[in-house]
Amino acid sequence: MLIDTYGRVATDLRVSLTDRCNLRCTYCMPEEGLQWLAKPDLLTDDEIVRMVRIAVTRLGVTDVRFTGGEPLLRPGLTGIVERCAALDPRPRMSLTTNGIGLSRTADALRAAGLDRVNVSLDTLRPDVFRTLTRRDRHADVLAGLAAASAAGLDPLKVNTVLMRGVNDDEAPDLLRWAVDHGYELRFIEQMPLDAQHGWQRGDMVTADEILAALRTRFHLTPEGDSIRGSAPAERWLVDGGPARVGVIGSVTRPFCRACDRTRLTADGQVRNCLFAREESDLRGPLRSGASDEEIAELWRAAMRGKKAGSGLDDPAFLQPDRPMSAIGG
């Protein structure tokens, strides 16, 4: 098992398939983009499947989330999903995507064994989408959502980041739209993971502000016994249910005490925390002939070094050197 010194067990693996993206979201990267990883540095399809197999069969991982960058840009994505779906035990598999291209791939991904998707969409207004992403692809994201729903990739979750003075007035409208379409909306506090290192706490729309805005038009009640556990989102029933909305307060309401995640970057580095400033190399040993058990033990050692929390509340907090697009969501 992947257990740290605080007793937390990692059963959820986030696998970044690429650091490339076809959007340029202002809270993620500069308009000109970034210097992408060279192809030889990326794990191959075979190496990714082997790493997932080690995680599932030797380390107790039960859930695998494919991320990026934008994972739909990975040419071998469908084959990777199909091969991971054939593992025993079979992990639950999901995908976090910006939705561009999903209209062309949703059916194939579902047939390959993908269980569900999270689609990032921050606005219902095409002009605001262009401002935030620097691309005119709003209609493509909506088409991707519709295709994913039709393909049965449920529950279909929509991830939204609110930016002060840009789209923070849209929270109630976004929730109304999501409920009407049968999507589960999740608001995410903007995190200090931008390539520009320009994040400022005062600019972030907080979980409390998001909930206050939603309550101007909806009645929200905590779902169940409101015990969050390892789930990143706190969830509420909307107007009595069954529709739900989630808020991920990674900064103001962290869930570090129950975190069950481990991360593998596209170039084969293990990260035991989204905000970690250190990584553990598995690609080198993998390519040098290490056995599955040797790889597994290196992974266990990496997780044993996990800190108690993200450190966001520490005045001395420093952002990771790598941005979200290179880390994986």
TORDOPA-221912 format. One record per residue (C-alpha): residue number from 1; residue in one letter; z negated, y negated, x. Coordinates in nm, 3 decimals, always signed. Layout:
<dopas>
<dopa seq="NUM" type="a" z="Z" y="Y" x="X"/>
...
</dopas>
This chain:
<dopas>
<dopa seq="1" type="m" z="+0.000" y="+0.000" x="+0.000"/>
<dopa seq="2" type="l" z="+0.042" y="-0.362" x="+0.097"/>
<dopa seq="3" type="i" z="-0.318" y="-0.481" x="+0.084"/>
<dopa seq="4" type="d" z="-0.463" y="-0.789" x="+0.250"/>
<dopa seq="5" type="t" z="-0.814" y="-0.854" x="+0.376"/>
<dopa seq="6" type="y" z="-0.909" y="-1.016" x="+0.044"/>
<dopa seq="7" type="g" z="-0.827" y="-0.701" x="-0.152"/>
<dopa seq="8" type="r" z="-0.503" y="-0.826" x="-0.306"/>
<dopa seq="9" type="v" z="-0.231" y="-0.564" x="-0.341"/>
<dopa seq="10" type="a" z="+0.134" y="-0.669" x="-0.323"/>
<dopa seq="11" type="t" z="+0.348" y="-0.480" x="-0.574"/>
<dopa seq="12" type="d" z="+0.610" y="-0.750" x="-0.637"/>
<dopa seq="13" type="l" z="+0.886" y="-0.787" x="-0.376"/>
<dopa seq="14" type="r" z="+1.111" y="-1.094" x="-0.363"/>
<dopa seq="15" type="v" z="+1.432" y="-1.018" x="-0.171"/>
<dopa seq="16" type="s" z="+1.649" y="-1.311" x="-0.063"/>
<dopa seq="17" type="l" z="+2.014" y="-1.203" x="-0.039"/>
<dopa seq="18" type="t" z="+2.156" y="-1.525" x="+0.102"/>
<dopa seq="19" type="d" z="+2.048" y="-1.877" x="+0.194"/>
<dopa seq="20" type="r" z="+2.374" y="-2.021" x="+0.060"/>
<dopa seq="21" type="c" z="+2.398" y="-2.206" x="-0.270"/>
<dopa seq="22" type="n" z="+2.674" y="-2.367" x="-0.474"/>
<dopa seq="23" type="l" z="+2.449" y="-2.647" x="-0.601"/>
<dopa seq="24" type="r" z="+2.278" y="-2.926" x="-0.406"/>
<dopa seq="25" type="c" z="+1.965" y="-2.989" x="-0.609"/>
<dopa seq="26" type="t" z="+1.791" y="-3.305" x="-0.493"/>
<dopa seq="27" type="y" z="+1.450" y="-3.135" x="-0.471"/>
<dopa seq="28" type="c" z="+1.587" y="-2.852" x="-0.256"/>
<dopa seq="29" type="m" z="+1.846" y="-2.971" x="-0.005"/>
<dopa seq="30" type="p" z="+2.050" y="-3.272" x="+0.106"/>
<dopa seq="31" type="e" z="+2.389" y="-3.351" x="-0.045"/>
<dopa seq="32" type="e" z="+2.576" y="-3.222" x="+0.260"/>
<dopa seq="33" type="g" z="+2.398" y="-2.889" x="+0.242"/>
<dopa seq="34" type="l" z="+2.232" y="-2.705" x="+0.529"/>
<dopa seq="35" type="q" z="+2.335" y="-2.502" x="+0.829"/>
<dopa seq="36" type="w" z="+2.367" y="-2.155" x="+0.679"/>
<dopa seq="37" type="l" z="+2.259" y="-1.836" x="+0.849"/>
<dopa seq="38" type="a" z="+2.532" y="-1.668" x="+1.052"/>
<dopa seq="39" type="k" z="+2.663" y="-1.348" x="+0.897"/>
<dopa seq="40" type="p" z="+2.537" y="-1.124" x="+1.183"/>
<dopa seq="41" type="d" z="+2.185" y="-1.256" x="+1.119"/>
<dopa seq="42" type="l" z="+2.189" y="-1.144" x="+0.756"/>
<dopa seq="43" type="l" z="+2.067" y="-0.801" x="+0.656"/>
<dopa seq="44" type="t" z="+2.357" y="-0.580" x="+0.557"/>
<dopa seq="45" type="d" z="+2.376" y="-0.417" x="+0.214"/>
<dopa seq="46" type="d" z="+2.260" y="-0.088" x="+0.367"/>
<dopa seq="47" type="e" z="+1.968" y="-0.259" x="+0.541"/>
<dopa seq="48" type="i" z="+1.859" y="-0.432" x="+0.221"/>
<dopa seq="49" type="v" z="+1.864" y="-0.108" x="+0.026"/>
<dopa seq="50" type="r" z="+1.670" y="+0.066" x="+0.303"/>
<dopa seq="51" type="m" z="+1.405" y="-0.208" x="+0.303"/>
<dopa seq="52" type="v" z="+1.369" y="-0.186" x="-0.074"/>
<dopa seq="53" type="r" z="+1.345" y="+0.193" x="-0.048"/>
<dopa seq="54" type="i" z="+1.066" y="+0.166" x="+0.210"/>
<dopa seq="55" type="a" z="+0.883" y="-0.085" x="-0.009"/>
<dopa seq="56" type="v" z="+0.913" y="+0.129" x="-0.321"/>
<dopa seq="57" type="t" z="+0.853" y="+0.477" x="-0.180"/>
<dopa seq="58" type="r" z="+0.598" y="+0.400" x="+0.095"/>
<dopa seq="59" type="l" z="+0.430" y="+0.071" x="+0.008"/>
<dopa seq="60" type="g" z="+0.370" y="+0.081" x="-0.367"/>
<dopa seq="61" type="v" z="+0.615" y="-0.191" x="-0.473"/>
<dopa seq="62" type="t" z="+0.703" y="-0.162" x="-0.842"/>
<dopa seq="63" type="d" z="+0.897" y="-0.484" x="-0.907"/>
<dopa seq="64" type="v" z="+1.192" y="-0.621" x="-0.711"/>
<dopa seq="65" type="r" z="+1.332" y="-0.972" x="-0.765"/>
<dopa seq="66" type="f" z="+1.662" y="-1.062" x="-0.600"/>
<dopa seq="67" type="t" z="+1.678" y="-1.429" x="-0.504"/>
<dopa seq="68" type="g" z="+1.859" y="-1.672" x="-0.276"/>
<dopa seq="69" type="g" z="+1.986" y="-1.929" x="-0.212"/>
<dopa seq="70" type="e" z="+2.210" y="-1.824" x="-0.496"/>
<dopa seq="71" type="p" z="+2.218" y="-1.441" x="-0.511"/>
<dopa seq="72" type="l" z="+2.540" y="-1.430" x="-0.715"/>
<dopa seq="73" type="l" z="+2.715" y="-1.550" x="-0.398"/>
<dopa seq="74" type="r" z="+2.630" y="-1.217" x="-0.230"/>
<dopa seq="75" type="p" z="+2.951" y="-1.008" x="-0.250"/>
<dopa seq="76" type="g" z="+2.768" y="-0.675" x="-0.258"/>
<dopa seq="77" type="l" z="+2.509" y="-0.771" x="-0.519"/>
<dopa seq="78" type="t" z="+2.615" y="-0.526" x="-0.792"/>
<dopa seq="79" type="g" z="+2.623" y="-0.237" x="-0.547"/>
<dopa seq="80" type="i" z="+2.279" y="-0.327" x="-0.410"/>
<dopa seq="81" type="v" z="+2.137" y="-0.330" x="-0.763"/>
<dopa seq="82" type="e" z="+2.300" y="+0.003" x="-0.846"/>
<dopa seq="83" type="r" z="+2.166" y="+0.173" x="-0.535"/>
<dopa seq="84" type="c" z="+1.814" y="+0.034" x="-0.585"/>
<dopa seq="85" type="a" z="+1.820" y="+0.149" x="-0.948"/>
<dopa seq="86" type="a" z="+1.876" y="+0.504" x="-0.820"/>
<dopa seq="87" type="l" z="+1.552" y="+0.504" x="-0.619"/>
<dopa seq="88" type="d" z="+1.266" y="+0.731" x="-0.720"/>
<dopa seq="89" type="p" z="+1.042" y="+0.582" x="-0.837"/>
<dopa seq="90" type="r" z="+1.278" y="+0.328" x="-0.991"/>
<dopa seq="91" type="p" z="+1.157" y="-0.031" x="-0.952"/>
<dopa seq="92" type="r" z="+1.188" y="-0.289" x="-1.227"/>
<dopa seq="93" type="m" z="+1.459" y="-0.527" x="-1.111"/>
<dopa seq="94" type="s" z="+1.528" y="-0.889" x="-1.192"/>
<dopa seq="95" type="l" z="+1.736" y="-1.176" x="-1.057"/>
<dopa seq="96" type="t" z="+1.669" y="-1.547" x="-1.015"/>
<dopa seq="97" type="t" z="+1.994" y="-1.742" x="-1.034"/>
<dopa seq="98" type="n" z="+2.134" y="-2.085" x="-1.112"/>
<dopa seq="99" type="g" z="+2.355" y="-1.911" x="-1.369"/>
<dopa seq="100" type="i" z="+2.689" y="-2.022" x="-1.224"/>
<dopa seq="101" type="g" z="+2.911" y="-1.713" x="-1.225"/>
<dopa seq="102" type="l" z="+2.674" y="-1.518" x="-1.448"/>
<dopa seq="103" type="s" z="+2.929" y="-1.521" x="-1.729"/>
<dopa seq="104" type="r" z="+3.155" y="-1.309" x="-1.506"/>
<dopa seq="105" type="t" z="+2.889" y="-1.073" x="-1.371"/>
<dopa seq="106" type="a" z="+2.624" y="-1.022" x="-1.640"/>
<dopa seq="107" type="d" z="+2.779" y="-0.709" x="-1.791"/>
<dopa seq="108" type="a" z="+2.835" y="-0.545" x="-1.451"/>
<dopa seq="109" type="l" z="+2.484" y="-0.624" x="-1.335"/>
<dopa seq="110" type="r" z="+2.334" y="-0.481" x="-1.654"/>
<dopa seq="111" type="a" z="+2.545" y="-0.166" x="-1.615"/>
<dopa seq="112" type="a" z="+2.429" y="-0.136" x="-1.251"/>
<dopa seq="113" type="g" z="+2.067" y="-0.133" x="-1.361"/>
<dopa seq="114" type="l" z="+1.944" y="-0.491" x="-1.353"/>
<dopa seq="115" type="d" z="+1.669" y="-0.537" x="-1.612"/>
<dopa seq="116" type="r" z="+1.654" y="-0.913" x="-1.663"/>
<dopa seq="117" type="v" z="+1.730" y="-1.257" x="-1.518"/>
<dopa seq="118" type="n" z="+1.563" y="-1.594" x="-1.465"/>
<dopa seq="119" type="v" z="+1.809" y="-1.882" x="-1.486"/>
<dopa seq="120" type="s" z="+1.729" y="-2.224" x="-1.342"/>
<dopa seq="121" type="l" z="+1.819" y="-2.516" x="-1.570"/>
<dopa seq="122" type="d" z="+1.645" y="-2.852" x="-1.549"/>
<dopa seq="123" type="t" z="+1.819" y="-3.053" x="-1.819"/>
<dopa seq="124" type="l" z="+2.022" y="-3.037" x="-2.139"/>
<dopa seq="125" type="r" z="+2.220" y="-3.348" x="-2.044"/>
<dopa seq="126" type="p" z="+2.537" y="-3.294" x="-1.837"/>
<dopa seq="127" type="d" z="+2.508" y="-3.636" x="-1.672"/>
<dopa seq="128" type="v" z="+2.150" y="-3.567" x="-1.559"/>
<dopa seq="129" type="f" z="+2.261" y="-3.224" x="-1.436"/>
<dopa seq="130" type="r" z="+2.522" y="-3.393" x="-1.216"/>
<dopa seq="131" type="t" z="+2.257" y="-3.629" x="-1.081"/>
<dopa seq="132" type="l" z="+2.010" y="-3.352" x="-1.003"/>
<dopa seq="133" type="t" z="+2.252" y="-3.091" x="-0.866"/>
<dopa seq="134" type="r" z="+2.536" y="-3.312" x="-0.739"/>
<dopa seq="135" type="r" z="+2.777" y="-3.076" x="-0.913"/>
<dopa seq="136" type="d" z="+2.951" y="-3.077" x="-1.254"/>
<dopa seq="137" type="r" z="+2.862" y="-2.721" x="-1.357"/>
<dopa seq="138" type="h" z="+2.634" y="-2.767" x="-1.657"/>
<dopa seq="139" type="a" z="+2.870" y="-2.587" x="-1.897"/>
<dopa seq="140" type="d" z="+2.894" y="-2.292" x="-1.657"/>
<dopa seq="141" type="v" z="+2.516" y="-2.247" x="-1.660"/>
<dopa seq="142" type="l" z="+2.506" y="-2.250" x="-2.040"/>
<dopa seq="143" type="a" z="+2.788" y="-1.994" x="-2.048"/>
<dopa seq="144" type="g" z="+2.599" y="-1.778" x="-1.801"/>
<dopa seq="145" type="l" z="+2.288" y="-1.785" x="-2.015"/>
<dopa seq="146" type="a" z="+2.485" y="-1.681" x="-2.321"/>
<dopa seq="147" type="a" z="+2.650" y="-1.396" x="-2.129"/>
<dopa seq="148" type="a" z="+2.319" y="-1.271" x="-1.992"/>
<dopa seq="149" type="s" z="+2.169" y="-1.268" x="-2.340"/>
<dopa seq="150" type="a" z="+2.471" y="-1.083" x="-2.482"/>
<dopa seq="151" type="a" z="+2.449" y="-0.828" x="-2.201"/>
<dopa seq="152" type="g" z="+2.087" y="-0.748" x="-2.291"/>
<dopa seq="153" type="l" z="+1.925" y="-0.891" x="-1.977"/>
<dopa seq="154" type="d" z="+1.601" y="-0.958" x="-2.163"/>
<dopa seq="155" type="p" z="+1.358" y="-1.122" x="-2.169"/>
<dopa seq="156" type="l" z="+1.577" y="-1.407" x="-2.052"/>
<dopa seq="157" type="k" z="+1.367" y="-1.675" x="-1.886"/>
<dopa seq="158" type="v" z="+1.472" y="-2.030" x="-1.806"/>
<dopa seq="159" type="n" z="+1.306" y="-2.205" x="-1.512"/>
<dopa seq="160" type="t" z="+1.277" y="-2.584" x="-1.531"/>
<dopa seq="161" type="v" z="+1.152" y="-2.839" x="-1.279"/>
<dopa seq="162" type="l" z="+1.075" y="-3.182" x="-1.421"/>
<dopa seq="163" type="m" z="+1.138" y="-3.482" x="-1.199"/>
<dopa seq="164" type="r" z="+0.955" y="-3.805" x="-1.270"/>
<dopa seq="165" type="g" z="+1.190" y="-4.070" x="-1.403"/>
<dopa seq="166" type="v" z="+1.485" y="-3.829" x="-1.411"/>
<dopa seq="167" type="n" z="+1.431" y="-3.554" x="-1.669"/>
<dopa seq="168" type="d" z="+1.059" y="-3.565" x="-1.748"/>
<dopa seq="169" type="d" z="+1.136" y="-3.702" x="-2.095"/>
<dopa seq="170" type="e" z="+1.318" y="-3.380" x="-2.189"/>
<dopa seq="171" type="a" z="+1.028" y="-3.134" x="-2.203"/>
<dopa seq="172" type="p" z="+1.002" y="-3.111" x="-2.586"/>
<dopa seq="173" type="d" z="+1.381" y="-3.101" x="-2.630"/>
<dopa seq="174" type="l" z="+1.413" y="-2.823" x="-2.373"/>
<dopa seq="175" type="l" z="+1.147" y="-2.618" x="-2.550"/>
<dopa seq="176" type="r" z="+1.312" y="-2.667" x="-2.890"/>
<dopa seq="177" type="w" z="+1.646" y="-2.555" x="-2.742"/>
<dopa seq="178" type="a" z="+1.492" y="-2.251" x="-2.572"/>
<dopa seq="179" type="v" z="+1.312" y="-2.138" x="-2.887"/>
<dopa seq="180" type="d" z="+1.627" y="-2.177" x="-3.094"/>
<dopa seq="181" type="h" z="+1.824" y="-1.961" x="-2.847"/>
<dopa seq="182" type="g" z="+1.558" y="-1.696" x="-2.796"/>
<dopa seq="183" type="y" z="+1.495" y="-1.788" x="-2.431"/>
<dopa seq="184" type="e" z="+1.149" y="-1.806" x="-2.273"/>
<dopa seq="185" type="l" z="+1.112" y="-2.143" x="-2.104"/>
<dopa seq="186" type="r" z="+0.894" y="-2.182" x="-1.796"/>
<dopa seq="187" type="f" z="+0.818" y="-2.520" x="-1.646"/>
<dopa seq="188" type="i" z="+0.747" y="-2.519" x="-1.272"/>
<dopa seq="189" type="e" z="+0.567" y="-2.793" x="-1.085"/>
<dopa seq="190" type="q" z="+0.784" y="-2.930" x="-0.807"/>
<dopa seq="191" type="m" z="+0.667" y="-2.770" x="-0.482"/>
<dopa seq="192" type="p" z="+0.675" y="-2.897" x="-0.122"/>
<dopa seq="193" type="l" z="+0.963" y="-2.672" x="-0.019"/>
<dopa seq="194" type="d" z="+1.252" y="-2.917" x="+0.011"/>
<dopa seq="195" type="a" z="+1.462" y="-2.920" x="+0.326"/>
<dopa seq="196" type="q" z="+1.416" y="-3.297" x="+0.358"/>
<dopa seq="197" type="h" z="+1.033" y="-3.271" x="+0.356"/>
<dopa seq="198" type="g" z="+1.031" y="-3.564" x="+0.116"/>
<dopa seq="199" type="w" z="+0.793" y="-3.414" x="-0.143"/>
<dopa seq="200" type="q" z="+0.506" y="-3.636" x="-0.249"/>
<dopa seq="201" type="r" z="+0.224" y="-3.526" x="-0.476"/>
<dopa seq="202" type="g" z="+0.236" y="-3.850" x="-0.674"/>
<dopa seq="203" type="d" z="+0.598" y="-3.789" x="-0.771"/>
<dopa seq="204" type="m" z="+0.527" y="-3.443" x="-0.911"/>
<dopa seq="205" type="v" z="+0.505" y="-3.394" x="-1.289"/>
<dopa seq="206" type="t" z="+0.185" y="-3.192" x="-1.326"/>
<dopa seq="207" type="a" z="+0.109" y="-2.898" x="-1.554"/>
<dopa seq="208" type="d" z="-0.129" y="-3.117" x="-1.756"/>
<dopa seq="209" type="e" z="+0.142" y="-3.377" x="-1.809"/>
<dopa seq="210" type="i" z="+0.393" y="-3.111" x="-1.914"/>
<dopa seq="211" type="l" z="+0.154" y="-2.963" x="-2.169"/>
<dopa seq="212" type="a" z="+0.065" y="-3.306" x="-2.306"/>
<dopa seq="213" type="a" z="+0.435" y="-3.381" x="-2.358"/>
<dopa seq="214" type="l" z="+0.497" y="-3.049" x="-2.533"/>
<dopa seq="215" type="r" z="+0.200" y="-3.097" x="-2.764"/>
<dopa seq="216" type="t" z="+0.355" y="-3.414" x="-2.906"/>
<dopa seq="217" type="r" z="+0.591" y="-3.185" x="-3.103"/>
<dopa seq="218" type="f" z="+0.452" y="-2.832" x="-3.085"/>
<dopa seq="219" type="h" z="+0.125" y="-2.653" x="-3.149"/>
<dopa seq="220" type="l" z="+0.038" y="-2.448" x="-2.841"/>
<dopa seq="221" type="t" z="-0.223" y="-2.173" x="-2.834"/>
<dopa seq="222" type="p" z="-0.310" y="-1.961" x="-2.529"/>
<dopa seq="223" type="e" z="-0.143" y="-1.622" x="-2.543"/>
<dopa seq="224" type="g" z="-0.382" y="-1.328" x="-2.584"/>
<dopa seq="225" type="d" z="-0.711" y="-1.363" x="-2.400"/>
<dopa seq="226" type="s" z="-0.553" y="-1.622" x="-2.168"/>
<dopa seq="227" type="i" z="-0.636" y="-1.413" x="-1.861"/>
<dopa seq="228" type="r" z="-0.361" y="-1.499" x="-1.616"/>
<dopa seq="229" type="g" z="-0.402" y="-1.219" x="-1.363"/>
<dopa seq="230" type="s" z="-0.126" y="-1.214" x="-1.102"/>
<dopa seq="231" type="a" z="+0.130" y="-1.380" x="-1.329"/>
<dopa seq="232" type="p" z="+0.238" y="-1.718" x="-1.191"/>
<dopa seq="233" type="a" z="+0.282" y="-1.868" x="-1.538"/>
<dopa seq="234" type="e" z="+0.012" y="-1.957" x="-1.784"/>
<dopa seq="235" type="r" z="+0.164" y="-1.883" x="-2.125"/>
<dopa seq="236" type="w" z="+0.121" y="-2.032" x="-2.469"/>
<dopa seq="237" type="l" z="+0.244" y="-1.928" x="-2.812"/>
<dopa seq="238" type="v" z="+0.465" y="-2.195" x="-2.966"/>
<dopa seq="239" type="d" z="+0.368" y="-2.286" x="-3.324"/>
<dopa seq="240" type="g" z="+0.186" y="-1.955" x="-3.364"/>
<dopa seq="241" type="g" z="+0.453" y="-1.740" x="-3.200"/>
<dopa seq="242" type="p" z="+0.633" y="-1.519" x="-3.137"/>
<dopa seq="243" type="a" z="+0.808" y="-1.773" x="-2.912"/>
<dopa seq="244" type="r" z="+0.627" y="-1.848" x="-2.588"/>
<dopa seq="245" type="v" z="+0.636" y="-2.111" x="-2.318"/>
<dopa seq="246" type="g" z="+0.500" y="-2.084" x="-1.967"/>
<dopa seq="247" type="v" z="+0.384" y="-2.339" x="-1.713"/>
<dopa seq="248" type="i" z="+0.367" y="-2.252" x="-1.344"/>
<dopa seq="249" type="g" z="+0.124" y="-2.497" x="-1.186"/>
<dopa seq="250" type="s" z="+0.171" y="-2.379" x="-0.829"/>
<dopa seq="251" type="v" z="+0.020" y="-2.701" x="-0.694"/>
<dopa seq="252" type="t" z="-0.249" y="-2.802" x="-0.946"/>
<dopa seq="253" type="r" z="-0.327" y="-2.457" x="-1.091"/>
<dopa seq="254" type="p" z="-0.261" y="-2.208" x="-0.809"/>
<dopa seq="255" type="f" z="-0.289" y="-1.833" x="-0.868"/>
<dopa seq="256" type="c" z="-0.354" y="-1.735" x="-0.505"/>
<dopa seq="257" type="r" z="-0.663" y="-1.526" x="-0.582"/>
<dopa seq="258" type="a" z="-0.455" y="-1.269" x="-0.771"/>
<dopa seq="259" type="c" z="-0.121" y="-1.305" x="-0.589"/>
<dopa seq="260" type="d" z="+0.069" y="-0.975" x="-0.574"/>
<dopa seq="261" type="r" z="+0.384" y="-1.091" x="-0.393"/>
<dopa seq="262" type="t" z="+0.555" y="-1.011" x="-0.066"/>
<dopa seq="263" type="r" z="+0.882" y="-1.170" x="+0.043"/>
<dopa seq="264" type="l" z="+1.177" y="-1.056" x="+0.252"/>
<dopa seq="265" type="t" z="+1.417" y="-1.324" x="+0.374"/>
<dopa seq="266" type="a" z="+1.792" y="-1.275" x="+0.398"/>
<dopa seq="267" type="d" z="+1.759" y="-1.237" x="+0.775"/>
<dopa seq="268" type="g" z="+1.491" y="-0.970" x="+0.756"/>
<dopa seq="269" type="q" z="+1.165" y="-1.161" x="+0.797"/>
<dopa seq="270" type="v" z="+0.855" y="-1.076" x="+0.595"/>
<dopa seq="271" type="r" z="+0.664" y="-1.369" x="+0.449"/>
<dopa seq="272" type="n" z="+0.322" y="-1.293" x="+0.305"/>
<dopa seq="273" type="c" z="+0.303" y="-1.628" x="+0.124"/>
<dopa seq="274" type="l" z="+0.562" y="-1.870" x="-0.011"/>
<dopa seq="275" type="f" z="+0.397" y="-2.147" x="+0.193"/>
<dopa seq="276" type="a" z="+0.333" y="-1.946" x="+0.509"/>
<dopa seq="277" type="r" z="+0.433" y="-2.105" x="+0.838"/>
<dopa seq="278" type="e" z="+0.456" y="-1.768" x="+1.011"/>
<dopa seq="279" type="e" z="+0.694" y="-1.478" x="+0.955"/>
<dopa seq="280" type="s" z="+0.705" y="-1.118" x="+1.075"/>
<dopa seq="281" type="d" z="+1.034" y="-0.980" x="+1.202"/>
<dopa seq="282" type="l" z="+1.151" y="-0.650" x="+1.055"/>
<dopa seq="283" type="r" z="+1.521" y="-0.691" x="+1.129"/>
<dopa seq="284" type="g" z="+1.472" y="-0.642" x="+1.504"/>
<dopa seq="285" type="p" z="+1.281" y="-0.312" x="+1.475"/>
<dopa seq="286" type="l" z="+1.516" y="-0.200" x="+1.196"/>
<dopa seq="287" type="r" z="+1.820" y="-0.245" x="+1.419"/>
<dopa seq="288" type="s" z="+1.641" y="-0.096" x="+1.720"/>
<dopa seq="289" type="g" z="+1.596" y="+0.242" x="+1.554"/>
<dopa seq="290" type="a" z="+1.246" y="+0.217" x="+1.408"/>
<dopa seq="291" type="s" z="+1.158" y="+0.487" x="+1.156"/>
<dopa seq="292" type="d" z="+1.077" y="+0.414" x="+0.793"/>
<dopa seq="293" type="e" z="+0.708" y="+0.466" x="+0.859"/>
<dopa seq="294" type="e" z="+0.715" y="+0.234" x="+1.161"/>
<dopa seq="295" type="i" z="+0.880" y="-0.035" x="+0.948"/>
<dopa seq="296" type="a" z="+0.624" y="+0.026" x="+0.673"/>
<dopa seq="297" type="e" z="+0.334" y="-0.014" x="+0.916"/>
<dopa seq="298" type="l" z="+0.475" y="-0.341" x="+1.049"/>
<dopa seq="299" type="w" z="+0.501" y="-0.460" x="+0.688"/>
<dopa seq="300" type="r" z="+0.142" y="-0.358" x="+0.619"/>
<dopa seq="301" type="a" z="+0.025" y="-0.547" x="+0.926"/>
<dopa seq="302" type="a" z="+0.213" y="-0.858" x="+0.813"/>
<dopa seq="303" type="m" z="+0.041" y="-0.850" x="+0.475"/>
<dopa seq="304" type="r" z="-0.304" y="-0.795" x="+0.625"/>
<dopa seq="305" type="g" z="-0.270" y="-1.140" x="+0.782"/>
<dopa seq="306" type="k" z="-0.226" y="-1.317" x="+0.449"/>
<dopa seq="307" type="k" z="-0.450" y="-1.621" x="+0.406"/>
<dopa seq="308" type="a" z="-0.683" y="-1.675" x="+0.110"/>
<dopa seq="309" type="g" z="-0.467" y="-1.950" x="-0.037"/>
<dopa seq="310" type="s" z="-0.159" y="-2.164" x="+0.008"/>
<dopa seq="311" type="g" z="-0.351" y="-2.452" x="+0.165"/>
<dopa seq="312" type="l" z="-0.192" y="-2.709" x="-0.065"/>
<dopa seq="313" type="d" z="-0.528" y="-2.873" x="-0.126"/>
<dopa seq="314" type="d" z="-0.594" y="-2.914" x="+0.246"/>
<dopa seq="315" type="p" z="-0.524" y="-3.270" x="+0.367"/>
<dopa seq="316" type="a" z="-0.378" y="-3.112" x="+0.681"/>
<dopa seq="317" type="f" z="-0.125" y="-2.903" x="+0.484"/>
<dopa seq="318" type="l" z="+0.215" y="-2.877" x="+0.647"/>
<dopa seq="319" type="q" z="+0.528" y="-2.759" x="+0.469"/>
<dopa seq="320" type="p" z="+0.695" y="-2.443" x="+0.596"/>
<dopa seq="321" type="d" z="+0.975" y="-2.513" x="+0.839"/>
<dopa seq="322" type="r" z="+1.219" y="-2.324" x="+0.617"/>
<dopa seq="323" type="p" z="+1.307" y="-2.467" x="+0.274"/>
<dopa seq="324" type="m" z="+1.303" y="-2.269" x="-0.051"/>
<dopa seq="325" type="s" z="+1.675" y="-2.190" x="-0.022"/>
<dopa seq="326" type="a" z="+1.610" y="-2.002" x="+0.303"/>
<dopa seq="327" type="i" z="+1.280" y="-1.845" x="+0.198"/>
<dopa seq="328" type="g" z="+1.380" y="-1.707" x="-0.140"/>
<dopa seq="329" type="g" z="+1.203" y="-1.779" x="-0.469"/>
</dopas>
